[in-house]
């Protein structure tokens, strides 16, 4: 048997923590091993000395149990437990009511658009000739200037940048 | 009469001397040991449902007593030694070995000393001590082994010293 395991078993035996079967086996081992038996005796002596060294002073008999205080504490505990239970039930009820109201509440309708019809901004009239056609730009320019010269053959488009609107120039 | 109160009365008859000794063993609490004993049972009835989940009523009550004692120690002004060995009976003849053992026990770490006391003086099992202290059984075992090893070493060195 290993020394560490023997030490563990000897201490468990000295402290009364071994089952009767294991204790019997250990006793048989100790009967055949004087060294182990000597260590067991040393251990028992150490524990006996420890008990003696820390012996408690002789204690007087305790007072009788204060049953009235015990009952008061029990009543307080019960009423506190009942309050907690009521609070839990109330919280569950409030939660249920809240969820029920949310589930059955009337949904807001999207009637605003119908009540105030949106007026779309009219798009500028586009000439059938196309957005970049000379005719449309001439018409727009004439409208801006307040003249009515719609002879588009007199004009030409001048592109200065692909990102800017072309300028209208009169042909020489 | 209420079942819980009846059960606690029965436990009080069986365990109050041991619990009283547990409080009196701590010098700082010795004066209020009776009050602490009553407090222990008041707390026990507040958490009475846990009694049946406990390994044993003894472990349950010692666990509560430990917390009651710790709370009482915390409320004391921090002067002097809070936990110490009780004085030996005056009439007992002083043995040098007992005195050196007392010193060796006092030199143990608090956790080991507390575990040793619960085992040696209150005869709690490893499982009960584990529940009282809120630690695994293996830790109880190792604390006891270390404590006893240190005591043996202290005694051996004391004997070898001329």
Interface residues (C-beta under 8 A of the other chain):
Chain A: X7 X8 X11 X12 X15 X16 X17 X42 X43 X46 X47 X49 X50 X51 X52 X53 X54 X55 X56 X57 X58 X59 X61 X62 X63 X65 X66 X67 X69 X70 X71 X73 X74 X77
Chain B: X2 X4 X5 X8 X9 X12 X16 X17 X19 X20 X21 X24 X25 X34 X37 X38 X41 X42 X45 X46 X48 X85 X86 X87 X88 X89 X95 X97 X98 X99 X101 X102 X105 X116 X117 X119 X120 X121 X123 X125 X126 X141 X144 X145 X148 X151 X152 X155
